[in-house]
Structure formats: structure tokens, C-alpha cells
Amino acid sequence: MKQLGLGLTLSTKKTRKREFLEEMERVVPWAALVRIVEPHCPRAKTGRPPMPVETMLR
């Protein structure tokens, strides 16, 4: 018998927030911004590794 699902109803409704984030994904050149900022980000030698550049930008 196959599992039907977990019973979670994931909303597919287009909210204003979701529309805004989709538009930002289309408009903003994320790869270019990462290339510009990456040389200036700290490099961890010991301890906790820093957050990825793209995560901080988004």
C-alpha cells in the first residue's frame, strides 16, 4: 500500500508576499550581485562558518 500523504494542505494561493518574491526572482540579477559582494565577505579559519553570500543578500 502506498502512502497517500501526510495530510498537509499546502496552499497554492498567490499571496502578495509570494507574488513579490517571484517578481524579485525574475528582476534581480542574483548571480551578478553574489560575484560583486563575494570578495568582500569574511573567510572563517576557525569556528562557525559564515552564512553563504547569496543567503545574506536574499
N, C-alpha and C positions, 0 to 999 in steps of 0.2 A: 504494500500500500504506500502511495506517495504522500508526502506531506503537502497539505493544501496551502499552508501559510501560517504566519504567526498571529494572525488576527489583527494586524496593524493596518489601519486605513491611512495610507499616506496621501496627503492632499495634493491634488494636481491643479488646484485653483491658482490662477495667476494673481498674486498679490502685488501691491505697488512695490514692495521691497524686492520681490523676485524679478519683476519687470526691470527695476532699476539695476539690479546686479547683472542681468542678462545684457542690458544695454552697455554697462561698463565693460563687460567682457568683450563685446564687439568693438567698442570705441577706443579703449585704452591699449596702447602697444606694450603689453606687459614684458615681453622679451627684451625690447629695447631699453625699458626702464631698469630691468634687472642688470643688463650689461653696463649701464651708466653707474649704478649705485654699488655694484659688487666690489669694485676695487677699494672702496672706502669703508667697507664693513670689517669689523674686528675678526681676527682669526683666533680661535681658542687653542691654546697649547696645553692647558690643563683645566680640569674642572668641567663644568657643564658646557656642552657645545652650544653655540649661539643659534638663534632661530634662523631658518632659511630666509634669504633676502626676499624672495617672492611672497612668502607668507607675511613678512613685515610690511611690504608695500600694499598688499591687498587689504 
